[in-house]
């Protein structure tokens, strides 16, 4: 399994950064070849046990990244928000830990991920980490930039 972290400091208030990152409908708009579906699609509706699927495909060839919210507490006032999301698909496994902390300048976002891709040997974990950090960093910046 590969590990990586992305840290961002948007000028957005923590509740707004949280809302934008966890607007799963927006993930469909910013992640190429991917459609997200689920029983809850916006931050305010996500609860422990919420399930969603990011389907990445090109025509008939693709895979489902199945995810379950293990815990979720939104940021309120000066208190950080956190979410832990488990990946339990056949191709992608692991977990995501998201922490959004209020700051004087807006907020601090920390996205930590432990990821395993079926068929990719552990010796390639450093490569997976670099590629995933770049991809998720770009995605998070695009999500935060959306209104």
C-alpha positions as CSV (number, residue, x, y, z in Angstrom):
1,X,0.0,0.0,0.0
2,X,1.2,3.5,-0.9
3,X,0.8,6.5,1.4
4,X,0.7,10.2,0.5
5,X,-0.6,13.5,1.8
6,X,-1.7,16.7,0.2
7,X,-1.8,20.0,2.2
8,X,-3.5,23.1,0.9
9,X,-4.3,26.4,2.5
10,X,-7.3,27.9,0.7
11,X,-8.6,31.4,1.7
12,X,-12.0,29.8,2.0
13,X,-13.6,29.5,5.4
14,X,-13.4,25.9,6.7
15,X,-17.1,25.1,6.2
16,X,-17.0,26.2,2.6
17,X,-13.8,24.3,1.8
18,X,-15.4,21.2,3.4
19,X,-18.6,21.7,1.4
20,X,-16.6,22.0,-1.9
21,X,-14.4,19.0,-1.3
22,X,-17.3,16.8,-0.3
23,X,-19.6,17.8,-3.1
24,X,-19.4,14.4,-4.8
25,X,-21.3,15.8,-7.8
26,X,-18.4,18.1,-8.5
27,X,-16.0,15.2,-8.5
28,X,-17.7,14.0,-11.7
29,X,-17.1,17.4,-13.2
30,X,-13.4,17.6,-12.4
31,X,-12.1,14.0,-12.6
32,X,-11.6,12.9,-16.2
33,X,-13.5,9.8,-17.2
34,X,-15.1,9.4,-13.8
35,X,-18.7,9.5,-12.6
36,X,-19.6,9.5,-9.0
37,X,-22.9,8.0,-7.7
38,X,-24.2,7.3,-4.3
39,X,-26.9,7.5,-1.6
40,X,-25.6,10.9,-0.5
41,X,-23.9,13.3,-2.8
42,X,-23.2,16.5,-0.8
43,X,-21.3,17.2,2.4
44,X,-24.4,17.9,4.5
45,X,-26.0,14.6,3.5
46,X,-23.0,12.4,4.2
47,X,-23.2,10.3,7.4
48,X,-21.4,7.4,8.9
49,X,-22.1,4.4,6.6
50,X,-22.8,6.5,3.4
51,X,-21.7,4.6,0.3
52,X,-20.7,6.0,-3.0
53,X,-18.9,4.8,-6.1
54,X,-16.5,6.5,-8.5
55,X,-16.8,4.7,-11.8
56,X,-13.8,5.4,-14.0
57,X,-14.1,4.1,-17.6
58,X,-13.4,4.6,-21.2
59,X,-16.3,3.0,-23.1
60,X,-16.9,-0.5,-21.7
61,X,-13.5,-0.8,-20.0
62,X,-13.3,0.6,-16.4
63,X,-13.5,-0.1,-12.7
64,X,-15.5,1.0,-9.7
65,X,-13.8,2.7,-6.7
66,X,-16.3,1.8,-4.0
67,X,-16.2,3.9,-0.8
68,X,-17.8,4.0,2.6
69,X,-17.8,6.8,5.1
70,X,-16.5,5.4,8.3
71,X,-16.7,8.7,10.2
72,X,-17.6,12.3,9.4
73,X,-17.7,15.4,11.6
74,X,-17.9,18.8,9.8
75,X,-15.9,21.8,10.9
76,X,-17.9,24.2,13.2
77,X,-16.7,27.5,14.4
78,X,-13.0,27.1,15.3
79,X,-13.2,23.3,15.5
80,X,-11.6,21.2,12.7
81,X,-13.8,18.8,10.7
82,X,-12.6,15.3,9.8
83,X,-13.8,12.4,7.7
84,X,-12.4,8.9,7.2
85,X,-13.5,7.2,4.0
86,X,-12.7,3.5,3.4
87,X,-12.0,2.3,-0.1
88,X,-13.3,-1.3,-0.6
89,X,-13.4,-1.9,-4.3
90,X,-11.9,-4.8,-6.1
91,X,-9.3,-2.6,-7.8
92,X,-8.6,0.2,-5.3
93,X,-8.3,-0.4,-1.6
94,X,-7.3,1.7,1.4
95,X,-8.6,4.8,3.1
96,X,-8.8,8.6,3.0
97,X,-8.5,10.9,6.0
98,X,-9.6,14.4,5.4
99,X,-9.1,17.2,8.0
100,X,-10.2,20.8,7.4
101,X,-9.1,23.2,10.0
102,X,-10.2,26.9,10.4
103,X,-7.3,29.4,10.2
104,X,-7.1,33.2,10.4
105,X,-6.5,33.3,6.6
106,X,-9.3,30.8,5.8
107,X,-8.6,27.1,6.3
108,X,-6.0,24.3,6.1
109,X,-6.9,21.2,4.2
110,X,-5.0,17.9,4.9
111,X,-5.9,14.9,2.7
112,X,-4.0,11.8,3.7
113,X,-4.5,8.5,1.8
114,X,-3.4,4.9,2.1
115,X,-4.0,3.3,-1.3
116,X,-3.4,0.0,-2.9
117,X,-4.1,-0.8,-6.5
118,X,-4.8,-4.5,-7.4
119,X,-2.1,-6.0,-9.5
120,X,0.5,-3.3,-8.8
121,X,3.4,-4.7,-6.8
122,X,4.5,-3.1,-3.5
123,X,7.9,-2.2,-5.0
124,X,6.0,0.4,-7.1
125,X,4.4,2.1,-4.0
126,X,6.7,5.1,-4.3
127,X,5.6,5.6,-7.9
128,X,1.9,5.2,-7.0
129,X,2.4,7.7,-4.2
130,X,3.9,10.3,-6.5
131,X,1.2,9.9,-9.2
132,X,-1.6,9.8,-6.7
133,X,-0.4,12.8,-4.8
134,X,-0.2,14.8,-8.0
135,X,-3.6,13.7,-9.2
136,X,-5.4,14.2,-5.9
137,X,-3.6,17.6,-5.3
138,X,-4.9,18.8,-8.7
139,X,-8.4,17.5,-8.1
140,X,-8.6,19.1,-4.7
141,X,-7.4,22.5,-6.1
142,X,-10.1,22.3,-8.8
143,X,-12.8,21.4,-6.3
144,X,-11.8,24.3,-4.0
145,X,-11.8,26.7,-6.9
146,X,-15.4,25.8,-7.9
147,X,-18.1,28.2,-6.5
